[in-house]
Amino acid sequence: MPNRNNRLNKFFRWEVLIPLLVLMFVAMHDLQSQKVFRVVVQGDSMSPTFVNSEQAWATSVFPRLIRDDLVVLRVDGTVIIKRVKFLPFDTFWTIQEDGINWTPIPDDVVQDLQKLNLFPMRHISVPQGYVWIEGDNKPVSEDSRSQGLYKISDIMGVVTPWVANRNTHEPLPLTVERIYELRKQGRPITKDKIIK
């Protein structure tokens, strides 16, 4: 006759249950102490990762920021969600191709763009205490490209669990795409070939 405890152990594993209970109590504690909070996404700047009116959870307890983290910020009384693209001490180049936004560009096209001298360019060094953030839906997002760097002290929390950008293709500035196209074809990179 099988032992009742053996039958119970077959379906009930203490080594699984105990960590789950600990996690549940930690989550309940964090919710009550407001270390975890809910945010409602406003607008389409994070689409398709988050759509308008979708809810997200964030934690105010994070040891450090990591590139591509989604962060919740309070800026001038408004709560926004954006993706961290550059961290303190990062350096990169941007161009103002559309006359409004400063768009980061790959390092391997900087010299070509400097020679062409078509658009204003900036070299950005992110100081300690700041980050460069962008929305996943670039055409409608108001972010560091137009507003500049944001203070880390304005970050209320990091979205959890981590969410990848569902739009896997990050669009490059049109000028950069044309430079790559000309390189691939083995043609010289000149102003008349860039501006069609």
Sequence and secondary structure as in RCSB ss.txt:
>XXXX:A:sequence
MPNRNNRLNKFFRWEVLIPLLVLMFVAMHDLQSQKVFRVVVQGDSMSPTFVNSEQAWATSVFPRLIRDDLVVLRV
DGTVIIKRVKFLPFDTFWTIQEDGINWTPIPDDVVQDLQKLNLFPMRHISVPQGYVWIEGDNKPVSEDSRSQGLY
KISDIMGVVTPWVANRNTHEPLPLTVERIYELRKQGRPITKDKIIK
>XXXX:A:secstr
   HHHHHHHH  HHHHHHHHHHHHHHHHHHHTTSEEEEE  SSTTTTTS TT EEEEES  SS  TT EEEEEE
TTEEEEEEEEE TT EEEEE SSSS  EEE GGGHHHHHHHT S EEEEE  TTEEEEE SSGGG  SHHHH  E
EGGGEEEEESS    S       HHHHHHHHHHHHT    HHHH  
